[in-house]
Amino acid sequence: MSRVYLDYNATTPVEPEVLDAMLPYFSADFGNASSIHTAGQRARAAVETARDQVATLIGARPQEIVFTSGGTESDNHAIFGVIGSLVEPPLLAVRSSSPVPTLPHVITTTIEHEAVLNACQAAEKQGVRVTYLPVDREGLADPESVRRAIRPETVLITIMHANNELGTIQSFEEIGRIAKEHKIYFHTDAVQSAGKIPIDVNALNVDLLSLSGHKLYAPKGVGALYVRSGTRLRQLLYGGHHQRGFRPGTENVAGIVGLGKAAEIARASLAGDAKHVSTLRDKLEHGLLERIPQVRVNGGHAPRTPNTTNIMFTGIEGEALVIALDLKGLACSVGAACSSGAVEPSHVLTAIGLSQDEAKSSLRFSLGRHTTEFEIDFALEVIPGAVAQLRALSPTYRTEAAAHQ
């Protein structure tokens, strides 16, 4: 049975060119990038080449790139690094009941990835105040709501660039101007936008930006944090003096080389990839809307990444449909891979106004560079039948269908 993969937002395959670039650093060029001998300097040169490749992808300077283990670490470092650099005594010594004159304040949204939301919730337990801004039905935050949320003690605004479940892209230039105007650090989780849409950290006015290798055809376990020069950031780990002291520990040379090569490929193929996947994404959306009654695209009227669609199928359980489609050879998801198995409905979908039942009836289809028209035709062939089968077994759908007659 042929298998079709439409879950690229969860992870991507490693490109052959990326793997080829990495292989020498597992064997012949295995040196420690901190060693001063020839083997070490060959590894160091490879790391610095990758740093330049990643910086070029997002319009940054190489010295502003810190390599990490992935998006979650980058998000946590941005949030706790900024807070920790501005709180004296250090944040870990602060309790919410302590008589601290001014507790730091962070602004975020209700639809962030759990790497940001859970970090903010952990910070709240240590005395930080957090404002969680609502979004509209398309998943967009109002820049003016950001402005209104600012307090004298606000130290950080952290808002994701493109949502991992909906694909919606925030109005960053305006939010960035507001942050800059008030001299507040601005961080974005760009894990789902880097390599899919053009990014220029200066145009976006961001001070910190997170990205992850395995979302752009590099291996898992490597990522990067852009830190604008002059940004105050406390280190989270303690050890050697690697990466200007921001992130100690022996560099994952092979992984970093892979991330750099993937960034280089993404930059060169950005326009072509976007045109390719957006054409196929639109074909999938239109085909499902034509073939299946009572379906709706969540967030479909907002600017979106070209590869992502989130569709609600009234009257079915999303997880049951994912399983049914998997048995037919089609891989998709009900939302973020990090939330797989969660009993609660997607916090993103309920935040845009969907009921719990509607949120649980929604699936995410995310396309990639290697998605073909044949695969979309296959999806359009198997999804309607799977939906019809599940609806036939659903007393909820039969009730709702009768109400619409």
N, C-alpha and C positions, 0 to 999 in steps of 0.2 A: 504493500500500500504506500503510495506517495504521500509525503507529509508536507504541509504548508505551514510556515512559521510567520505569524502576524503578531508578534509580541516583542518587537525590537526595543520598546521603551523599557522592558524588563532587563534585557541584555542583548548584546550583539555578538556575532561570531568574530573571531580575530581574523583580520584580513591576511591573506597569504604573504603579502609584502611586509606586513607588520611582523608576522612570525619569522620571516627570513631575516629581518633586521635584528630581531631579538636573539636568535639562536647562537651567534658567536659568543654572547655574553653569559651563556650557560656553560661554555666549554673553553675554547681557546682564549678568549678575552675575559677571563673570570676575575680579574683583579678587583681589589677594593678601591673605590674611587677616592678614598682619602689617603692612600699610600703614595709615597713620593717616587717610587721606582717606576720603570717603564710600564709594567703591567697595570699599575694603579693609575698612571697618567692616561693610558689608553681608555680606561673606564671613565676617568674624569672627563675626558674630551667628549665621549659619547653622551654623558649626562648633560654637559653644557650645550651640545648640539640639540638635544631634545628640549632643553629649557628654551632655547631660541625658537624652536619649531612651535612649541605651545604658546609662547608669547606672541608670535606672529599671528596665530589663529585668532587671538582676541584683541590684537592691537596694543599689547603691553610691551614693556621692556623686559629682557631676559632676567635681570636681577630682581624683578618683581614676582617671579614664579617660585613657589615653594612646592616641592613634590610631597605627596601624602599617600596614604593607603587607599584613598577613594573619596567619594562625595561626602559621606557621613563624617569622616574625620575633618575634612575641609570645613564643613558647616560648623561643627563643634569648635574648631579652632578659631574660626571667625567670631563666633558669638562669645565664647568664654575668653578668648584672647583679648578682644576689645574691652569687655567688662573688667577683666582682671587687670588690664593696664591702667584703668581709670579709677579703680577702687583701692583706696588705702585705708586700713590695712587690706591685705589680699582678700578676695571674695570668700575663700574657704574659711576664713576666720569670722565671717559675718553671719549672724543668725537673724532671722526675721524679727525677733523680739528685741534685738539689740538697739540701744539708743543711738543709731547712726544718723547724723544730721540730714544727709541727703542720700537716699537710696537710688541707684541708677535705674533708668527706665529704658525699655526696649519696645519698639513697634514692629509688629509682624502682621500676618493675615491668618485667617482661619483655614486656608487651603494649602498651607505649606506642607512639604514633605515631613515625615515624622522625624527625620534627622534634625530639622529645625524646631518643630513643635515640641518634641520631647526634651531638647536641649533648653528651650525657653522655660518649660515647666520645671526642669531641674534647677534652673537659675532662680525661679520664683521661690523655691523652697529655701533658698539662701538669701532672700531679702530683695532680690531684683523685682521691680514692677514691670509687668508686660501688658501691652495693649494688643489685643487680637482684633484686627480690623475685619469687618464683614466684606463680602464681595457681592456683586450683582448676579443675575441669573446666568450670565455668560462666564462668570468666574473672574471678573475684573474688579480690582480695587479702585476706588475713586481717589485720585491724587489729592483732592482737597480734604478727604478724610484723613490722609496722612498728615497734612498740614495742621488740621484741627487737633490731632492726637499729640502733637509735640508739646513737651513740657520743658521747663528749664533744666531738668535733670536727665532728659533723653540723651543717651549716648550712642544708640545704634538703631538703624532701620534695617530689617532683614526681610526681603520679599523676593520670592522666586521669580526668575525671568519668564520661564514657560512652565505651565503646570504639567506634571507627569501623567495625570489621568485625562485631562481635557485637551491639553496642548495649547490652551489660551496664553497669549503673550501680553504681559502687563505694559502699561504706558510708562516706560522707564525713564525716558528723557525728562519728562515732567517731574516724576518722583525724585529723580536724581538732582534736578535743579533745586527742589525744595530742601533736600538734605544738605546740599552744598550751601544754600542760602543761610541755613541755620547752623552750619558747621557741625553737622552730625555725620558720623560714619555711616556709610551705606553699603550693605552686603547683599549679594544675590546668589542664590543657588541656581546656577546655569547648567546643571547636569543634563537637563533635557533639551537645552537649546544649543549648547556648544557643538559645532560641527553640523548643525541642521539649518541654522539661519545665521546671517552675518552678525558678528559681535565686535563692537569697538568699546573698550572699557572707558575711553575718554568721552565718547559721544553719550554713553549711558550714565556718566558721572558716578560710577561705582568706585568704592575704595577697596572692596574685597569681592572676589568672585570664586565660586567653587565649581569644579568640573570633575568628571569621573571617566576613567579610561574605557570601562566595559560598555559604556553607552555610545561610544564612537569607534567601535571596531578595534579596540586595544584590549589587553587582558584585564581580568578582574584583579583587584588588589592594588591598583595604582590610580592616583588622581592628582589634582593640583589645586592649590589655593593661590589666586592672584592677590598680592598685597601691595597696594599703591605705595610708592616711595613716600616716607614720612608718616605712614600710618602707625600708630602706637598699638602694639600687639604683644601680649604676654605669651611666652611659650607655655605649652601644656605639658610637654615631656622634658625630662632633664637627663642629660648625658653629655655627649661630646659637643663640638662646635659646628656640626654639620649645618649646611644651608643657612649660613649667617646667624646661627643660634636659634632660628625659628623652629626647626624640626630636627632634633638630634637623632642619631641612629644611622647605621650603615645604609647607604642608598640601595634601593632595589634597582640595580642598573639595568637588567634585562627588561623589567616592567617599564621603567622610565623611557628606555629607548623605544619600546613598543608604543607608548603614549605619544612620544614625539613624532614617530613615523605616522601614526594614525592622524595626528593633528595636521601634519603636512599634506596627507592625502585628502583630508576633509576640506582643507582650504582650497586645494586645487579643483576639487569636484563639487564644491558647495552648490553652485548654480545648477549644474546638471542633475545632481542628486535631488535637489528641491523640486525641479520641474518633473522629474521622473516619478517621485513618490506622491507628489500632490495630484498628478493626473490619475494615478491608480487609486489613491485615497478617495478622490471625488467619484470615480467610477464605482467603487465599493459602496459609498454612501448612497449615491443616486439609485444604484441597483437594488439595495436593500429597501429603500423607501418605496420603490416602485413595486417590489415583489411581496412585501410583508405589510399587512395593515397594522395600525397602531404602534408605530415605531417613531422615535424622535432622536435627533442628534443633540446631545447635551453640549452646550457651549458653541454651537455651530455658527453663531452670528458674530463671533469675536475673531480678531486676528489669531491665527493658530499656527503652530509648527506644521509644516507641510505633510507630515507623515502620520498624524494622530487623529483618530475619530473615536468618540465615545457615544454609544447608541443604546437607548432604552427600548427594551422589548416588553411591552405591557403584558402582565399576566404570567410571566415565567420567573423562575429563580435563576439569577445569573450564574451561580456556581454550577447548577445542574446543566445549563446550556454549555458552559465551558467544558464540562466533562463529556457531554454528548458530542460536541464538536471535536474534541480530542480523539474520541473513539472513531470518528470519521476521517481523522488525519489532519485536523486544523487546530493550530495552537493560537490561543488568544488569552485574555485575562479579564477579571472583574475589576481590576484596578492596579494599585501599586504592588509589585512583587513582594515588597517588605511587609505588606499587610495580609499576605496570603494566609488563609485559614482563620481570619478574624471573624467573629460572630457578628459584630456590629457592621452596619452598612458603611460605605465610604464616607469619611468626614468631608471630603471634597464635594461630593454630590449632594449631601444634605446641606452643606453650606451655601450651595447655589439655589436652594429652595426645593429640592426634590424631597418627596416623602420617603420614609424608610423603605416602603415597598418599591417605589420607583427607583431608588438608589440600588436596591438589591436586584433589580431587573436590568441593570445596565452593564454593558460589556465594553472593554477598550480593545480596539484593533490598532496596532501600530506597525507601520510598514518600514522597510529599510531599503538600503542601496541594492540589495539582491532580490527584492520582490519583483515578480514577473506578472505580466498580464494574464498568463495562464493560471497563476496562483489566485489572482482575484476572480477569474472566471470560476475556478474551483470553489472558492468561498461563496460566491453567489449561487452556486449550485447546491451546496450542502446546508447553508445556514437557514434558508426558508423552510426546508423540510424538518430540520431539527427543532426550529421554533414551533412549527405546526404540531409536531408530535408532543412536545412539552405542554403546549396550550391545550391540547385535547385531554390531557390528564389533570389540568388545573381547574378546580372549581372556582377559584378567584377570577380567572380569565373568562370563564363562561358567564359569570355574573356581570363582569364589566362589559363584555361583548353584548349581552342582552340589553344592558342599559344604554348602549350607543345605537341600538336599532330603532 
